[in-house]
């Protein structure tokens, strides 16, 4: 079963990064044939829903405590306008079959208007009526970039050794 994403590419492998076939992975949850048993499974399915523009799934798996904070139009626009580049699960805390809450830390990459964006967050999941639901998220703090060498100025000699100014050599290319 091949599905098309918002940038009209065929999808056979599940977008969630599991390397499984979509029909044997997140499509089971997206279609309602199966309920996610863990918070991570729901996180992966929600990412796949963004890739495949399955907005109803995203809304339906949002916890009732915070569902009023999401707007269908915004989710749909973000889903359609983005070219989804990948999901990495960084860490999970709880969120297993017998837990009531769990946190999934993840990194998602997507491109919008030609610019690559990185979305990193700790997503909080909670069971509601026995089913995993997305409750809330907290942005992950990233470490500042630290340079090991001084920043090159436009008028510094080019580090390639050409003898030209940086602005007239490697910076110009």
PyMOL commands that set and color helices and strands:
alter all, ss='L'
color gray80, all
select helices_A, chain A and resi 22-24+27-30+39-51+55-60+67-69+72-81+166-168+170-172
alter helices_A, ss='H'
color red, helices_A
select strands_A, chain A and resi 3-4+10-11+83-94+101-112+115-128+131-139
alter strands_A, ss='S'
color yellow, strands_A
deselect
rebuild
show_as cartoon
